[in-house]
Amino acid sequence: MPRRVQLEGRPIVITGGGTGIGAATALACGKAGMPVVLAGRRIEPLHNICAQLDRGIAVQIDVTVGDHAHELLDAAEQAFGPPWAVFANAGHGLDRTAHGTTVAELREIFDVNFFATHLLLSEAAKRMIEHGRGGHLLASASCVSKFAPPYHGAYAATKAAQDLFCQAMRLELAPVGIHVSTVHPVTTITKFFDVSAELSGRDSGHSSIDHTPRFLQQSPERVAAAIIKCLQRPVPEVWTSRLVRMSAALRMLRPTLMDRSMKKMLEDDRLSGG
Ligand SMILES: NC(=O)c1ccc[n+]([C@@H]2O[C@H](COP(=O)([O-])OP(=O)(O)OC[C@H]3O[C@@H](n4cnc5c(N)ncnc54)[C@H](OP(=O)(O)O)[C@@H]3O)[C@@H](O)[C@H]2O)c1
């Protein structure tokens, strides 16, 4: 078993840190004694979380604009010294058939979910290599990085891209003591589904969360607790549902089985006019 990392005093940067999984992770990291740098487009939610932290700063940034990675990492270094951990978590979904997704929509969602992750984690990796003290890079992927539900093809593609990119990074950076982990939450009760619905021009009351059985829904605090465990004892992938993880593995061997269970989601959506 790898040695337990003492988190006290080790700074972490979290994008999308003002709400949902990012905010819950920020608070859990703060509790563990980590100075926290929060980033997002809206300053108010960032300030709300900062107010609950002993050591936290808010950086208002759009991860798709300019070189957000330099700006954010510079701000972190100035406030707390070189970050130990960087969590690329900002992201959103899109409720759209694969054939109905436009190239412009694909580019936009890849910009936020994938290219911004690449930019931030690559720049963080270069700085960590230079400092020579190791570190931990994390990306908020999803369980759907391993399989695509209907109406979420574009979103799943961005998460699969994140997952594969991080797999390679993990192997490349292990020799210099930098851990790389992907986080694979199942349905987590956050604003994610409302934002997705809004971006997709759909009624938020008709959200994909409605198709998820209760036992597969979880709180952002549950994801945050799993992330803290991973920061303490790094693992390649953080999962919060053994059942979904096993289903993802089974899908590799028997794709038709997963397709059958997903069909129900499609039928429900048709019945409700989606
Ligand atoms: N909820 C789920 O079921 C679930 C499951 C698996 C994976 N995930 C992943 O978990 C991550 C966090 O999602 P969440 O569930 O916590 O939803 P959320 O509360 O909507 O969080 C998304 C965060 O990303 C930030 N963000 C979005 N676009 C941004 C941009 N261009 N620049 C900077 N920040 C941006 C948002 O802040 P601003 O709007 O203020 O910028 C917000 O704080 C996402 O990557 C999502 O794909 C979620």
PDBQT file of the ligand as one rigid body, heavy atoms in Angstrom, charges set to zero:
ROOT
HETATM    1  N1  LIG A 301     -23.241  15.925 -11.225  1.00  0.00    +0.000 N 
HETATM    2  C1  LIG A 301     -22.951  14.751 -11.779  1.00  0.00    +0.000 C 
HETATM    3  O1  LIG A 301     -23.805  13.824 -11.817  1.00  0.00    +0.000 OA
HETATM    4  C2  LIG A 301     -21.579  14.471 -12.329  1.00  0.00    +0.000 A 
HETATM    5  C3  LIG A 301     -21.255  13.130 -12.599  1.00  0.00    +0.000 A 
HETATM    6  C4  LIG A 301     -20.001  12.853 -13.127  1.00  0.00    +0.000 A 
HETATM    7  C5  LIG A 301     -19.102  13.871 -13.370  1.00  0.00    +0.000 A 
HETATM    8  N2  LIG A 301     -19.453  15.159 -13.110  1.00  0.00    +0.000 N 
HETATM    9  C6  LIG A 301     -18.454  16.213 -13.412  1.00  0.00    +0.000 C 
HETATM   10  O2  LIG A 301     -18.160  16.917 -12.226  1.00  0.00    +0.000 OA
HETATM   11  C7  LIG A 301     -17.730  18.241 -12.559  1.00  0.00    +0.000 C 
HETATM   12  C8  LIG A 301     -18.439  19.231 -11.651  1.00  0.00    +0.000 C 
HETATM   13  O3  LIG A 301     -19.831  19.171 -11.914  1.00  0.00    +0.000 OA
HETATM   14  P1  LIG A 301     -20.933  19.374 -10.776  1.00  0.00    +0.000 P 
HETATM   15  O4  LIG A 301     -21.806  18.191 -10.782  1.00  0.00    +0.000 OA
HETATM   16  O5  LIG A 301     -20.327  19.801  -9.513  1.00  0.00    +0.000 OA
HETATM   17  O6  LIG A 301     -21.817  20.535 -11.434  1.00  0.00    +0.000 OA
HETATM   18  P2  LIG A 301     -21.834  22.126 -11.181  1.00  0.00    +0.000 P 
HETATM   19  O7  LIG A 301     -22.222  22.412  -9.794  1.00  0.00    +0.000 OA
HETATM   20  O8  LIG A 301     -22.637  22.688 -12.298  1.00  0.00    +0.000 OA
HETATM   21  O9  LIG A 301     -20.298  22.534 -11.340  1.00  0.00    +0.000 OA
HETATM   22  C9  LIG A 301     -19.685  22.920 -12.527  1.00  0.00    +0.000 C 
HETATM   23  C10 LIG A 301     -18.682  23.992 -12.166  1.00  0.00    +0.000 C 
HETATM   24  O10 LIG A 301     -17.879  24.290 -13.318  1.00  0.00    +0.000 OA
HETATM   25  C11 LIG A 301     -17.718  25.699 -13.406  1.00  0.00    +0.000 C 
HETATM   26  N3  LIG A 301     -17.536  26.050 -14.811  1.00  0.00    +0.000 N 
HETATM   27  C12 LIG A 301     -18.310  25.682 -15.860  1.00  0.00    +0.000 A 
HETATM   28  N4  LIG A 301     -17.831  26.213 -16.991  1.00  0.00    +0.000 NA
HETATM   29  C13 LIG A 301     -16.725  26.932 -16.652  1.00  0.00    +0.000 A 
HETATM   30  C14 LIG A 301     -15.809  27.724 -17.372  1.00  0.00    +0.000 A 
HETATM   31  N5  LIG A 301     -15.912  27.896 -18.696  1.00  0.00    +0.000 N 
HETATM   32  N6  LIG A 301     -14.784  28.309 -16.695  1.00  0.00    +0.000 NA
HETATM   33  C15 LIG A 301     -14.650  28.153 -15.356  1.00  0.00    +0.000 A 
HETATM   34  N7  LIG A 301     -15.498  27.405 -14.617  1.00  0.00    +0.000 NA
HETATM   35  C16 LIG A 301     -16.534  26.815 -15.258  1.00  0.00    +0.000 A 
HETATM   36  C17 LIG A 301     -19.028  26.277 -12.831  1.00  0.00    +0.000 C 
HETATM   37  O11 LIG A 301     -18.820  27.572 -12.262  1.00  0.00    +0.000 OA
HETATM   38  P3  LIG A 301     -19.210  28.917 -13.063  1.00  0.00    +0.000 P 
HETATM   39  O12 LIG A 301     -20.524  28.653 -13.724  1.00  0.00    +0.000 OA
HETATM   40  O13 LIG A 301     -19.277  29.965 -11.999  1.00  0.00    +0.000 OA
HETATM   41  O14 LIG A 301     -18.101  29.140 -14.020  1.00  0.00    +0.000 OA
HETATM   42  C18 LIG A 301     -19.352  25.287 -11.728  1.00  0.00    +0.000 C 
HETATM   43  O15 LIG A 301     -18.810  25.695 -10.499  1.00  0.00    +0.000 OA
HETATM   44  C19 LIG A 301     -18.005  18.441 -14.051  1.00  0.00    +0.000 C 
HETATM   45  O16 LIG A 301     -16.812  18.292 -14.774  1.00  0.00    +0.000 OA
HETATM   46  C20 LIG A 301     -18.949  17.279 -14.376  1.00  0.00    +0.000 C 
HETATM   47  O17 LIG A 301     -18.812  16.870 -15.719  1.00  0.00    +0.000 OA
HETATM   48  C21 LIG A 301     -20.670  15.500 -12.589  1.00  0.00    +0.000 A 
ENDROOT
TORSDOF 0
